Amino acid sequence: MNRGAVASNRLGALADQIMTENAMSPKPGPASACAPVVSTGQQNPSICLLGATFGTNNMGVNALTVGAIKTVLHRWPGARIFILDYAKAPRKYNVRLGPHSVDVPLVNMRFSKSVYLRNHVLMLIALAILCRFVPLKALRAWVIRGNACLRAINEASAVASVAGGDSFSDIYGLAAFFYVTLPQLLCLILGKGLLLLPPTYGPFRNPLARRTAGWVLRRAELICSRDYRGVQYAAELAGPARSRAIPRFCPDLGLLLDPCAPPDPGVVGLGLRAPGSQLIGLNVSGLLSKTGGKFGVRAGFKADYDSLVFRLIDFLILSKNASVLLIPHVFGAAEESDSVVCERIYRELQPKYPGRLGLAKGKYDQSEVKYVIGSCDFFIGSRMHACIAAVSQAVPAVSLAYSGKFIGVMETLGLGQLVADLRTMTEAEVMEFVDSALGSAAACRAWLQDEMPKTESLVLDLFAGINELASPVRVLPSPLTSELPAPGPSDA
């Protein structure tokens, strides 16, 4: 049975359970629609992952990291995978992949004011440049062997970059862009083949960031984009006839994340489900709230985000006879945390809607929060990977978009018509948009049940065109390239 059908079958029973204050007993997640892992004969390559981590409270980044690991192991089941990321100390992650798990070590770099540290990314780049100019091979080997980060990179068969999904851009500032890009520069200087797994490219406003992005793209051995516009935009950034790779399309890696029932669902505030009522998940973003990250204020949204959220809750409960479950997708106590803003809204509105407004306040990992999302009949989200968690389980979802990445990704899934752009739509227009989407939810669910397994198979075959892992990596032409629709203008 495919994932969409499994998610649909569990909706009734699980939604009834989740709408009580009694804990759900653990249940197995739905069977994966992914193809079985097959051997390709490659001898256990070592793959370094960049821009991927489990050391964040952002479940979208975690989902991308799991997706990257699954694509590597699908192509090379015996691969040794490690993450190169910023942290104070090394550690080992035990990553759940459906019914199995795999250990993934973290090799830690630093990104701080203490540039003299041996594992500071700037110190590593300086040593890498030094090695390029040192004429004695033995001396170069001695420098690399004496530094844990350089040694790990040097021993890797290839380097694959996730770039945090949407951080190959200066939309979050120049510092955030170089936070992601400096490790890519380091690996390229060391002569490693760089595989750019599908992010959103751009937009770029700063000339330095744009030139740096072009430098990286021209030297990458594989360039994937998770949206059609990005294929053209990446080619424009790289410049004419100088790239090693032709940009190609691949759906978002987060689609591959398997849901898993949390031991304790941690859902409060919901009573028994009324006959004929729906359970609608609502992801409220701390990044966009005026009490949180204030991104919406800086971006000049036409809709007041906080007012819109309150209107949506009122509309769904009173006009649509639905129950609403607030579901965070970025946890923690930081100002941009979804948990903080969701708890504030719950405290304020729960007395007004007793038994009809709930809060998912459990301690979830990326797979467990996806399971909770998949228990809803319909979903509205402000975090893109919360929406991806929904649609990949055949739950219709409206995306409340704050950047071009939403429409870019969702239109590749055939869901561009379910993206409400807060930069261009008023509150009244968004309310009308959601009402219309609710009316077509049944047809959307049926379509997703049919299409999602096919899309996930495309993601799993991301590395199918790689003939061998060496430096440089040899990549065969992608059959997807000739099938792309004509891309529109970039979001830049």
VEXDREN-2710 file (C-alpha; in Angstrom, 1 decimal):
% VEXDREN-2710
k/r/px/py/pz
1/MET/0.0/0.0/0.0
2/ASN/1.4/3.4/-0.9
3/ARG/2.1/6.1/1.6
4/GLY/-0.8/8.2/0.6
5/ALA/-3.3/5.4/1.1
6/VAL/-1.8/4.5/4.5
7/ALA/-2.0/8.1/5.6
8/SER/-5.6/8.3/4.4
9/ASN/-6.6/5.1/6.2
10/ARG/-5.1/6.2/9.5
11/LEU/-6.8/9.6/9.5
12/GLY/-10.1/8.6/11.1
13/ALA/-8.7/6.5/13.9
14/LEU/-5.7/8.7/14.7
15/ALA/-7.5/11.9/14.4
16/ASP/-10.1/10.7/16.9
17/GLN/-7.3/9.8/19.2
18/ILE/-5.3/12.9/18.7
19/MET/-8.4/15.0/19.5
20/THR/-8.6/13.6/23.0
21/GLU/-6.2/14.4/25.8
22/ASN/-5.4/10.7/26.2
23/ALA/-1.9/9.7/24.9
24/MET/-1.8/7.8/21.7
25/SER/-0.1/4.4/21.9
26/PRO/2.9/4.0/19.6
27/LYS/2.0/2.9/16.1
28/PRO/4.3/1.9/13.2
29/GLY/4.7/4.6/10.6
30/PRO/3.2/4.0/7.2
31/ALA/5.1/1.8/4.8
32/SER/7.5/3.7/2.6
33/ALA/6.6/4.1/-1.0
34/CYS/10.3/4.2/-1.8
35/ALA/12.0/1.6/-4.0
36/PRO/14.1/-1.0/-2.2
37/VAL/17.8/-0.2/-1.7
38/VAL/19.8/-2.0/-4.4
39/SER/23.6/-2.4/-4.8
40/THR/25.3/-0.8/-7.7
41/GLY/28.7/-2.4/-7.2
42/GLN/30.4/0.7/-5.9
43/GLN/32.8/-0.1/-3.1
44/ASN/31.7/1.6/0.0
45/PRO/32.5/5.3/-0.8
46/SER/32.9/7.9/1.9
47/ILE/30.5/10.8/1.5
48/CYS/30.9/14.1/3.3
49/LEU/27.6/16.1/3.8
50/LEU/27.7/19.9/4.0
51/GLY/24.9/22.2/5.0
52/ALA/23.2/19.3/6.7
53/THR/22.7/18.8/10.4
54/PHE/20.7/17.3/13.2
55/GLY/22.0/20.0/15.6
56/THR/19.2/22.4/14.9
57/ASN/15.6/22.8/16.2
58/ASN/14.4/23.3/12.6
59/MET/12.8/20.1/11.5
60/GLY/13.0/21.1/7.8
61/VAL/16.8/21.1/7.9
62/ASN/16.6/17.7/9.7
63/ALA/14.3/16.3/7.0
64/LEU/16.7/17.4/4.2
65/THR/19.5/15.7/6.0
66/VAL/17.6/12.5/6.3
67/GLY/16.7/12.7/2.6
68/ALA/20.3/13.3/1.6
69/ILE/21.4/10.2/3.6
70/LYS/18.7/8.1/2.0
71/THR/19.6/9.1/-1.5
72/VAL/23.3/8.2/-0.8
73/LEU/22.5/4.8/0.7
74/HIS/20.0/4.1/-2.1
75/ARG/22.8/4.5/-4.6
76/TRP/25.7/3.1/-2.5
77/PRO/24.2/0.9/0.3
78/GLY/27.6/0.4/2.0
79/ALA/28.6/4.1/1.9
80/ARG/30.2/5.7/4.9
81/ILE/28.5/9.0/5.5
82/PHE/29.7/11.8/7.8
83/ILE/28.5/15.4/8.3
84/LEU/31.0/18.3/8.3
85/ASP/29.3/21.1/10.3
86/TYR/29.8/23.8/12.9
87/ALA/29.8/22.6/16.5
88/LYS/32.0/22.8/19.6
89/ALA/32.6/19.0/19.7
90/PRO/32.4/16.0/17.5
91/ARG/29.6/13.5/18.0
92/LYS/27.7/10.7/16.4
93/TYR/24.0/10.7/15.3
94/ASN/21.9/7.6/15.2
95/VAL/19.6/8.4/12.2
96/ARG/16.3/6.6/11.9
97/LEU/15.6/5.5/8.3
98/GLY/12.2/3.8/8.4
99/PRO/12.5/0.5/10.3
100/HIS/16.3/0.8/10.3
101/SER/18.9/3.2/11.6
102/VAL/22.5/4.3/10.7
103/ASP/25.2/6.0/12.6
104/VAL/26.4/9.2/11.1
105/PRO/29.5/10.9/12.7
106/LEU/29.7/14.7/12.9
107/VAL/33.2/16.2/12.2
108/ASN/33.0/19.6/13.8
109/MET/34.3/22.9/12.5
110/ARG/34.0/26.3/14.2
111/PHE/32.6/29.6/13.0
112/SER/33.4/32.1/15.7
113/LYS/35.5/35.1/16.6
114/SER/38.3/32.7/17.6
115/VAL/39.8/32.4/14.2
116/TYR/43.0/30.9/15.6
117/LEU/41.3/27.6/16.4
118/ARG/42.7/24.7/14.4
119/ASN/39.2/23.7/13.2
120/HIS/37.9/27.3/12.5
121/VAL/36.6/27.3/8.9
122/LEU/38.9/30.3/8.0
123/MET/41.9/28.6/9.4
124/LEU/41.0/25.4/7.5
125/ILE/40.7/27.4/4.3
126/ALA/44.1/29.1/4.9
127/LEU/45.7/25.7/5.5
128/ALA/44.0/24.3/2.3
129/ILE/45.4/27.2/0.3
130/LEU/48.8/26.6/1.8
131/CYS/48.7/23.0/0.7
132/ARG/47.9/24.0/-2.9
133/PHE/51.2/26.0/-3.0
134/VAL/53.5/23.7/-1.0
135/PRO/55.7/21.9/-3.6
136/LEU/56.6/18.9/-1.3
137/LYS/53.9/16.2/-1.4
138/ALA/55.1/14.8/2.0
139/LEU/54.7/18.2/3.6
140/ARG/51.2/18.6/2.2
141/ALA/50.3/15.2/3.5
142/TRP/51.7/16.0/6.9
143/VAL/49.6/19.2/7.2
144/ILE/46.4/17.4/6.2
145/ARG/47.1/14.4/8.4
146/GLY/47.6/16.6/11.4
147/ASN/44.2/18.2/11.2
148/ALA/41.0/16.2/11.8
149/CYS/38.8/18.2/9.5
150/LEU/41.2/18.3/6.6
151/ARG/41.9/14.6/7.0
152/ALA/38.2/13.7/6.9
153/ILE/37.6/15.8/3.8
154/ASN/40.7/14.5/2.1
155/GLU/39.6/10.9/2.7
156/ALA/36.1/11.5/1.4
157/SER/35.2/10.1/-2.1
158/ALA/33.0/13.2/-2.7
159/VAL/31.3/16.1/-0.9
160/ALA/27.5/16.6/-1.2
161/SER/26.0/19.9/-0.1
162/VAL/22.5/20.4/1.1
163/ALA/23.0/24.1/1.7
164/GLY/20.2/24.2/4.4
165/GLY/17.6/24.1/1.6
166/ASP/17.4/27.8/1.0
167/SER/20.7/29.2/2.3
168/PHE/22.4/29.3/-1.1
169/SER/21.2/32.9/-1.1
170/ASP/21.7/36.1/0.7
171/ILE/18.0/36.5/1.6
172/TYR/19.0/35.9/5.3
173/GLY/22.0/38.2/5.1
174/LEU/25.6/38.0/3.9
175/ALA/26.9/36.3/7.1
176/ALA/24.3/33.5/6.7
177/PHE/25.3/33.0/3.1
178/PHE/29.0/32.6/3.9
179/TYR/28.2/30.4/6.9
180/VAL/26.9/27.9/4.3
181/THR/29.3/28.6/1.5
182/LEU/32.7/28.7/3.2
183/PRO/32.8/24.9/3.8
184/GLN/32.0/24.4/0.0
185/LEU/35.0/26.7/-0.8
186/LEU/37.2/24.7/1.6
187/CYS/36.3/21.4/-0.1
188/LEU/36.8/22.8/-3.6
189/ILE/40.2/24.2/-2.7
190/LEU/41.2/20.7/-1.4
191/GLY/40.2/19.3/-4.8
192/LYS/37.1/17.4/-3.8
193/GLY/34.3/16.8/-6.2
194/LEU/31.3/18.9/-5.0
195/LEU/27.8/17.6/-5.6
196/LEU/25.2/20.3/-5.1
197/LEU/22.0/18.6/-3.9
198/PRO/18.8/20.3/-4.7
199/PRO/18.4/23.7/-2.9
200/THR/16.7/26.9/-3.9
201/TYR/19.2/29.1/-5.7
202/GLY/19.1/32.8/-4.9
203/PRO/17.9/35.5/-4.9
204/PHE/21.1/37.4/-4.6
205/ARG/21.2/41.2/-3.8
206/ASN/24.9/41.5/-2.8
207/PRO/27.4/41.4/-5.7
208/LEU/30.0/39.6/-3.6
209/ALA/27.6/36.8/-2.7
210/ARG/26.5/36.5/-6.3
211/ARG/30.1/36.3/-7.6
212/THR/31.0/33.7/-4.9
213/ALA/27.9/31.6/-5.8
214/GLY/29.0/31.7/-9.4
215/TRP/32.5/30.6/-8.5
216/VAL/31.2/27.6/-6.6
217/LEU/28.7/26.6/-9.4
218/ARG/31.3/26.7/-12.1
219/ARG/33.4/24.2/-10.2
220/ALA/30.7/21.8/-9.0
221/GLU/30.5/18.3/-10.5
222/LEU/26.7/18.1/-10.0
223/ILE/24.2/20.9/-9.8
224/CYS/20.6/20.1/-8.8
225/SER/17.8/22.5/-8.2
226/ARG/14.5/21.6/-6.4
227/ASP/12.5/24.0/-8.7
228/TYR/12.4/24.6/-12.4
229/ARG/13.3/28.3/-12.2
230/GLY/16.5/27.4/-10.3
231/VAL/17.8/25.3/-13.2
232/GLN/17.9/28.4/-15.3
233/TYR/19.0/30.7/-12.5
234/ALA/21.9/28.4/-11.5
235/ALA/23.1/28.4/-15.2
236/GLU/22.9/32.2/-15.2
237/LEU/24.9/32.5/-12.0
238/ALA/27.6/30.1/-13.3
239/GLY/28.0/32.0/-16.5
240/PRO/28.3/30.9/-20.2
241/ALA/30.2/27.7/-21.2
242/ARG/32.4/27.5/-18.1
243/SER/30.6/25.1/-15.8
244/ARG/31.6/21.5/-15.3
245/ALA/28.0/20.5/-14.8
246/ILE/24.7/21.3/-16.5
247/PRO/22.1/22.2/-13.9
248/ARG/19.3/19.7/-13.6
249/PHE/16.0/19.3/-11.6
250/CYS/15.4/17.0/-8.7
251/PRO/12.4/17.2/-6.3
252/ASP/13.0/18.3/-2.7
253/LEU/14.9/15.8/-0.5
254/GLY/12.5/16.3/2.4
255/LEU/9.9/14.2/0.6
256/LEU/11.9/11.1/1.6
257/LEU/11.5/11.5/5.3
258/ASP/9.6/8.6/6.9
259/PRO/6.9/9.4/9.5
260/CYS/7.2/7.6/12.9
261/ALA/4.6/7.7/15.7
262/PRO/5.9/9.6/18.8
263/PRO/5.9/7.6/22.1
264/ASP/3.9/10.4/23.6
265/PRO/2.0/12.6/21.1
266/GLY/1.9/15.5/23.6
267/VAL/-1.4/16.9/22.2
268/VAL/-3.5/19.0/24.6
269/GLY/-6.7/21.0/24.3
270/LEU/-8.8/18.9/21.9
271/GLY/-12.0/17.1/22.9
272/LEU/-13.9/14.3/21.2
273/ARG/-14.3/14.7/17.5
274/ALA/-17.7/15.9/16.3
275/PRO/-19.3/13.8/13.6
276/GLY/-18.4/15.1/10.1
277/SER/-15.8/17.5/11.5
278/GLN/-12.3/17.9/10.2
279/LEU/-9.0/18.1/12.0
280/ILE/-7.0/20.9/10.4
281/GLY/-3.3/21.3/11.2
282/LEU/-2.0/24.9/11.4
283/ASN/1.7/25.6/11.5
284/VAL/2.4/29.1/12.8
285/SER/5.9/30.4/12.2
286/GLY/7.9/32.3/14.8
287/LEU/10.0/33.7/12.0
288/LEU/7.0/35.6/10.6
289/SER/5.3/36.7/13.8
290/LYS/5.7/40.2/15.1
291/THR/6.4/38.7/18.5
292/GLY/9.2/36.5/17.0
293/GLY/11.5/37.0/14.1
294/LYS/9.6/39.9/12.6
295/PHE/10.5/38.7/9.0
296/GLY/7.1/39.6/7.8
297/VAL/7.5/43.2/9.0
298/ARG/10.8/43.6/7.2
299/ALA/9.5/41.9/4.1
300/GLY/6.5/44.2/3.9
301/PHE/3.8/41.6/3.8
302/LYS/0.5/42.9/2.4
303/ALA/-1.2/40.6/5.0
304/ASP/-0.6/41.2/8.7
305/TYR/0.6/37.7/9.7
306/ASP/-0.5/37.6/13.3
307/SER/-3.9/39.0/12.5
308/LEU/-4.3/36.5/9.7
309/VAL/-3.5/33.5/12.0
310/PHE/-6.2/34.6/14.4
311/ARG/-8.7/35.1/11.6
312/LEU/-7.9/31.6/10.2
313/ILE/-8.5/29.9/13.5
314/ASP/-11.8/31.7/14.0
315/PHE/-12.9/30.9/10.4
316/LEU/-11.9/27.2/10.6
317/ILE/-13.6/26.6/13.9
318/LEU/-16.7/28.7/13.6
319/SER/-17.4/28.7/9.9
320/LYS/-16.1/25.3/8.9
321/ASN/-16.9/23.3/12.1
322/ALA/-13.3/22.1/12.2
323/SER/-11.0/21.5/15.0
324/VAL/-7.6/23.2/14.7
325/LEU/-4.3/21.7/15.9
326/LEU/-1.3/24.1/16.3
327/ILE/1.8/22.3/15.1
328/PRO/5.2/23.9/15.4
329/HIS/8.0/22.8/13.0
330/VAL/10.9/24.8/14.5
331/PHE/11.3/24.1/18.2
332/GLY/13.2/25.7/21.1
333/ALA/13.0/29.0/23.0
334/ALA/14.6/31.3/20.4
335/GLU/12.6/34.2/19.1
336/GLU/12.0/32.5/15.7
337/SER/10.8/29.3/17.3
338/ASP/7.3/28.1/16.2
339/SER/6.8/26.5/19.6
340/VAL/6.9/29.9/21.4
341/VAL/4.3/31.5/19.2
342/CYS/2.1/28.5/19.0
343/GLU/2.0/28.2/22.8
344/ARG/1.2/31.9/23.1
345/ILE/-1.7/31.6/20.7
346/TYR/-3.0/28.5/22.4
347/ARG/-2.9/30.2/25.9
348/GLU/-4.8/33.2/24.5
349/LEU/-7.4/31.5/22.4
350/GLN/-8.0/28.1/24.1
351/PRO/-10.6/29.5/26.5
352/LYS/-12.5/30.9/23.5
353/TYR/-12.6/27.6/21.7
354/PRO/-12.6/24.9/24.4
355/GLY/-12.1/21.4/23.0
356/ARG/-11.7/22.8/19.4
357/LEU/-8.2/24.3/19.6
358/GLY/-5.3/22.0/20.4
359/LEU/-1.5/22.3/20.6
360/ALA/1.1/19.7/19.7
361/LYS/3.6/20.3/22.4
362/GLY/5.5/17.0/22.5
363/LYS/9.2/16.6/22.2
364/TYR/9.3/15.5/18.6
365/ASP/12.0/14.7/16.1
366/GLN/11.6/15.3/12.4
367/SER/9.9/11.9/11.8
368/GLU/7.5/12.2/14.7
369/VAL/6.3/15.7/13.9
370/LYS/5.7/14.5/10.3
371/TYR/3.5/11.7/11.8
372/VAL/1.4/14.2/13.7
373/ILE/1.0/16.3/10.6
374/GLY/0.0/13.3/8.6
375/SER/-2.9/12.7/11.1
376/CYS/-4.7/15.8/9.9
377/ASP/-7.4/16.0/7.2
378/PHE/-6.0/19.3/5.9
379/PHE/-3.0/21.4/6.6
380/ILE/-2.0/25.1/6.5
381/GLY/1.6/25.9/7.0
382/SER/4.1/28.7/7.0
383/ARG/7.2/26.5/7.1
384/MET/7.7/24.9/3.7
385/HIS/8.9/21.6/5.0
386/ALA/5.9/21.3/7.3
387/CYS/3.8/21.6/4.1
388/ILE/6.0/19.0/2.4
389/ALA/5.5/16.7/5.4
390/ALA/1.8/17.0/4.7
391/VAL/1.6/16.6/1.0
392/SER/4.0/13.7/1.0
393/GLN/1.4/11.9/3.1
394/ALA/-1.4/12.9/0.8
395/VAL/-2.7/15.5/3.2
396/PRO/-3.8/18.6/1.1
397/ALA/-1.9/21.7/2.3
398/VAL/-2.0/25.4/1.7
399/SER/1.4/27.1/1.9
400/LEU/1.5/30.6/3.4
401/ALA/4.6/31.7/1.5
402/TYR/7.1/34.3/2.6
403/SER/9.6/33.8/-0.3
404/GLY/9.8/32.5/-3.8
405/LYS/11.0/29.0/-2.7
406/PHE/7.4/28.0/-1.8
407/ILE/5.9/28.5/-5.3
408/GLY/9.1/27.1/-6.9
409/VAL/9.0/23.8/-5.0
410/MET/5.2/23.4/-4.8
411/GLU/4.7/23.9/-8.6
412/THR/7.1/21.0/-9.2
413/LEU/4.8/18.8/-7.2
414/GLY/1.8/20.1/-9.1
415/LEU/0.6/22.2/-6.2
416/GLY/1.5/25.7/-7.2
417/GLN/-2.2/26.6/-7.0
418/LEU/-2.1/26.0/-3.3
419/VAL/0.5/28.6/-2.5
420/ALA/-0.8/31.8/-0.9
421/ASP/2.0/34.5/-1.2
422/LEU/1.9/36.8/1.8
423/ARG/4.0/39.3/-0.1
424/THR/1.3/40.0/-2.6
425/MET/-2.0/38.9/-1.0
426/THR/-4.2/40.7/1.5
427/GLU/-5.7/39.0/4.5
428/ALA/-9.1/38.9/2.8
429/GLU/-7.6/37.3/-0.3
430/VAL/-5.8/34.7/1.8
431/MET/-9.0/33.8/3.6
432/GLU/-10.9/33.4/0.3
433/PHE/-7.9/31.3/-1.0
434/VAL/-8.1/28.9/2.0
435/ASP/-11.8/28.6/1.7
436/SER/-11.5/27.6/-1.9
437/ALA/-8.7/25.1/-1.2
438/LEU/-10.8/23.4/1.4
439/GLY/-13.5/22.9/-1.2
440/SER/-11.2/21.0/-3.5
441/ALA/-9.4/19.0/-0.7
442/ALA/-10.9/15.6/-1.6
443/ALA/-9.7/15.8/-5.3
444/CYS/-6.3/17.0/-4.1
445/ARG/-5.9/14.1/-1.7
446/ALA/-6.7/11.6/-4.4
447/TRP/-4.2/13.2/-6.8
448/LEU/-1.5/13.2/-4.1
449/GLN/-2.1/9.5/-3.3
450/ASP/-1.3/8.7/-6.9
451/GLU/1.6/11.1/-7.6
452/MET/3.7/11.2/-4.4
453/PRO/5.2/7.7/-4.8
454/LYS/6.3/8.6/-8.3
455/THR/7.9/11.8/-7.1
456/GLU/9.7/10.1/-4.2
457/SER/11.2/7.6/-6.7
458/LEU/12.6/10.5/-8.7
459/VAL/14.3/11.8/-5.6
460/LEU/15.8/8.4/-4.7
461/ASP/17.4/8.2/-8.1
462/LEU/19.2/11.5/-7.6
463/PHE/22.6/9.8/-7.9
464/ALA/21.7/7.3/-10.6
465/GLY/23.7/9.2/-13.2
466/ILE/26.9/9.2/-11.3
467/ASN/29.3/6.7/-13.0
468/GLU/32.0/6.7/-10.3
469/LEU/33.1/8.6/-7.3
470/ALA/36.5/10.1/-7.7
471/SER/38.0/13.5/-8.0
472/PRO/36.6/14.8/-10.3
473/VAL/33.3/13.0/-10.1
474/ARG/32.0/11.7/-13.4
475/VAL/28.3/12.4/-13.9
476/LEU/26.3/10.9/-16.8
477/PRO/23.6/13.0/-18.5
478/SER/20.3/13.1/-16.7
479/PRO/17.2/11.9/-18.4
480/LEU/15.3/14.6/-16.5
481/THR/17.1/17.5/-18.2
482/SER/15.3/17.1/-21.6
483/GLU/11.9/16.7/-19.9
484/LEU/11.9/20.0/-18.0
485/PRO/9.2/22.6/-18.9
486/ALA/10.6/25.9/-20.0
487/PRO/11.6/27.8/-16.8
488/GLY/10.2/31.2/-16.1
489/PRO/12.1/34.2/-14.9
490/SER/14.1/33.7/-11.7
491/ASP/12.9/34.9/-8.4
492/ALA/15.8/37.3/-8.1
END
